[in-house]
Amino acid sequence: MKLSVEGSELDGIVLYDFSGYSAFLTCYVPGKENNLTFFLSLLNNLKYGNTPLQFAGGVTLSSTKEFFGELRTKKILRS
């Protein structure tokens, strides 16, 4: 997903914990020039339930090397 903050477009990912009914937002901030003020602005601009996220339209599942439980996928056809 993409997230716009102070004119910067950041790459991010939403991580879901389905068993814990939780979601986490992770952002990649490139470069070394961002200071504490930038990161505080990033956190202050996130408004729970109101910040628009632009999703790429895909889902990435855990690698079977890292996931030790049962993993099943099912394709749903939509008409």
MIDOSE-1310 file (N, C-alpha, C; in nm, 2 decimals, decimal comma, always signed):
residues 79
mkls	+0,08/-0,12/+0,00/+0,00/+0,00/+0,00/+0,09/+0,12/+0,00; +0,03/+0,24/-0,03/+0,10/+0,36/-0,03/+0,03/+0,45/+0,07; +0,11/+0,54/+0,13/+0,07/+0,63/+0,23/+0,14/+0,76/+0,21; +0,06/+0,87/+0,20/+0,12/+1,01/+0,17/+0,13/+1,08/+0,31
vegs	+0,26/+1,13/+0,33/+0,29/+1,20/+0,45/+0,38/+1,32/+0,42; +0,33/+1,44/+0,44/+0,41/+1,56/+0,42/+0,47/+1,56/+0,28; +0,40/+1,53/+0,18/+0,45/+1,53/+0,04/+0,53/+1,41/+0,01; +0,56/+1,32/+0,10/+0,63/+1,20/+0,07/+0,54/+1,08/+0,06
eldg	+0,56/+1,00/-0,04/+0,48/+0,88/-0,06/+0,56/+0,76/-0,01; +0,50/+0,70/+0,10/+0,57/+0,58/+0,16/+0,51/+0,45/+0,12; +0,60/+0,35/+0,11/+0,55/+0,21/+0,09/+0,52/+0,15/+0,22; +0,41/+0,08/+0,23/+0,38/+0,02/+0,36/+0,31/-0,11/+0,33
ivly	+0,28/-0,18/+0,44/+0,21/-0,30/+0,44/+0,12/-0,31/+0,57; +0,00/-0,37/+0,55/-0,09/-0,39/+0,66/-0,07/-0,54/+0,70; -0,03/-0,57/+0,82/-0,01/-0,70/+0,87/-0,13/-0,74/+0,95; -0,20/-0,85/+0,92/-0,31/-0,90/+1,00/-0,28/-1,02/+1,08
dfsg	-0,33/-1,01/+1,21/-0,32/-1,12/+1,30/-0,47/-1,17/+1,31; -0,50/-1,27/+1,23/-0,64/-1,32/+1,23/-0,68/-1,38/+1,36; -0,59/-1,45/+1,42/-0,63/-1,52/+1,55/-0,64/-1,41/+1,66; -0,57/-1,30/+1,66/-0,58/-1,20/+1,76/-0,67/-1,09/+1,72
ysaf	-0,74/-1,09/+1,60/-0,82/-0,99/+1,55/-0,76/-0,85/+1,56; -0,63/-0,84/+1,51/-0,55/-0,72/+1,51/-0,49/-0,69/+1,38; -0,46/-0,57/+1,35/-0,39/-0,53/+1,23/-0,28/-0,43/+1,27; -0,17/-0,44/+1,19/-0,06/-0,35/+1,22/-0,01/-0,28/+1,09
ltcy	+0,02/-0,16/+1,09/+0,07/-0,09/+0,98/+0,22/-0,08/+0,99; +0,29/-0,12/+0,88/+0,44/-0,11/+0,88/+0,47/-0,02/+0,76; +0,56/+0,08/+0,77/+0,60/+0,17/+0,66/+0,75/+0,16/+0,65; +0,79/+0,17/+0,52/+0,94/+0,18/+0,49/+0,97/+0,32/+0,46
vpgk	+1,06/+0,38/+0,53/+1,10/+0,52/+0,51/+1,24/+0,52/+0,46; +1,27/+0,54/+0,33/+1,40/+0,53/+0,28/+1,49/+0,65/+0,31; +1,62/+0,64/+0,31/+1,71/+0,75/+0,33/+1,74/+0,77/+0,47; +1,84/+0,86/+0,49/+1,89/+0,89/+0,62/+1,86/+1,03/+0,66
ennl	+1,80/+1,11/+0,57/+1,78/+1,25/+0,59/+1,66/+1,29/+0,68; +1,57/+1,19/+0,71/+1,45/+1,21/+0,79/+1,49/+1,22/+0,94; +1,44/+1,32/+1,01/+1,48/+1,34/+1,15/+1,36/+1,30/+1,24; +1,37/+1,32/+1,36/+1,27/+1,29/+1,46/+1,14/+1,36/+1,43
tffl	+1,15/+1,49/+1,38/+1,03/+1,57/+1,35/+0,95/+1,50/+1,24; +1,01/+1,44/+1,14/+0,94/+1,37/+1,03/+0,86/+1,25/+1,09; +0,93/+1,17/+1,17/+0,86/+1,06/+1,23/+0,75/+1,09/+1,32; +0,77/+1,20/+1,40/+0,66/+1,24/+1,48/+0,54/+1,29/+1,40
slln	+0,57/+1,36/+1,29/+0,46/+1,40/+1,20/+0,39/+1,29/+1,13; +0,47/+1,18/+1,10/+0,41/+1,06/+1,04/+0,31/+1,00/+1,14; +0,35/+0,99/+1,26/+0,26/+0,93/+1,37/+0,14/+1,02/+1,39; +0,16/+1,15/+1,40/+0,05/+1,24/+1,43/-0,05/+1,25/+1,31
nlky	+0,00/+1,23/+1,19/-0,09/+1,23/+1,07/-0,18/+1,11/+1,06; -0,14/+1,00/+1,12/-0,22/+0,88/+1,11/-0,35/+0,89/+1,20; -0,46/+0,89/+1,14/-0,59/+0,91/+1,21/-0,66/+0,77/+1,20; -0,67/+0,70/+1,31/-0,74/+0,57/+1,31/-0,87/+0,57/+1,24
gntp	-0,89/+0,49/+1,14/-1,02/+0,48/+1,07/-1,04/+0,59/+0,97; -0,95/+0,69/+0,96/-0,98/+0,80/+0,86/-0,86/+0,83/+0,76; -0,74/+0,77/+0,79/-0,63/+0,79/+0,70/-0,65/+0,70/+0,58; -0,65/+0,77/+0,46/-0,67/+0,68/+0,34/-0,54/+0,60/+0,30
lqfa	-0,56/+0,48/+0,28/-0,46/+0,39/+0,23/-0,49/+0,34/+0,09; -0,39/+0,34/+0,00/-0,41/+0,30/-0,13/-0,36/+0,16/-0,15; -0,44/+0,06/-0,15/-0,40/-0,08/-0,16/-0,36/-0,12/-0,30; -0,27/-0,21/-0,31/-0,22/-0,25/-0,44/-0,31/-0,36/-0,50
ggvt	-0,40/-0,41/-0,43/-0,50/-0,51/-0,48/-0,45/-0,66/-0,47; -0,35/-0,68/-0,38/-0,30/-0,82/-0,37/-0,29/-0,86/-0,22; -0,27/-0,99/-0,20/-0,26/-1,04/-0,07/-0,13/-1,13/-0,07; -0,05/-1,12/+0,03/+0,07/-1,20/+0,04/+0,06/-1,29/+0,16
lsst	+0,07/-1,42/+0,14/+0,06/-1,51/+0,25/+0,19/-1,55/+0,31; +0,19/-1,60/+0,43/+0,32/-1,64/+0,49/+0,39/-1,75/+0,41; +0,52/-1,75/+0,42/+0,60/-1,85/+0,35/+0,57/-1,98/+0,43; +0,56/-2,09/+0,36/+0,54/-2,22/+0,43/+0,67/-2,26/+0,52
keff	+0,78/-2,20/+0,49/+0,90/-2,22/+0,57/+0,89/-2,15/+0,71; +0,81/-2,04/+0,71/+0,79/-1,96/+0,83/+0,66/-1,99/+0,91; +0,57/-2,06/+0,84/+0,43/-2,08/+0,89/+0,42/-2,23/+0,93; +0,41/-2,26/+1,05/+0,42/-2,40/+1,10/+0,28/-2,46/+1,12
gelr	+0,17/-2,38/+1,10/+0,04/-2,43/+1,12/-0,02/-2,48/+0,98; -0,15/-2,50/+0,98/-0,21/-2,54/+0,86/-0,25/-2,42/+0,78; -0,22/-2,42/+0,65/-0,24/-2,30/+0,57/-0,32/-2,35/+0,45; -0,44/-2,30/+0,43/-0,53/-2,33/+0,32/-0,57/-2,21/+0,25
tkki	-0,58/-2,21/+0,11/-0,63/-2,10/+0,04/-0,74/-2,15/-0,05; -0,83/-2,06/-0,08/-0,95/-2,10/-0,16/-0,98/-1,99/-0,26; -0,99/-2,02/-0,39/-1,02/-1,92/-0,49/-1,17/-1,90/-0,50; -1,21/-1,78/-0,49/-1,36/-1,75/-0,50/-1,38/-1,68/-0,63
lrs	-1,47/-1,74/-0,71/-1,50/-1,68/-0,84/-1,62/-1,58/-0,82; -1,60/-1,46/-0,87/-1,71/-1,36/-0,86/-1,76/-1,34/-1,00; -1,89/-1,32/-1,01/-1,95/-1,30/-1,14/-2,00/-1,15/-1,16
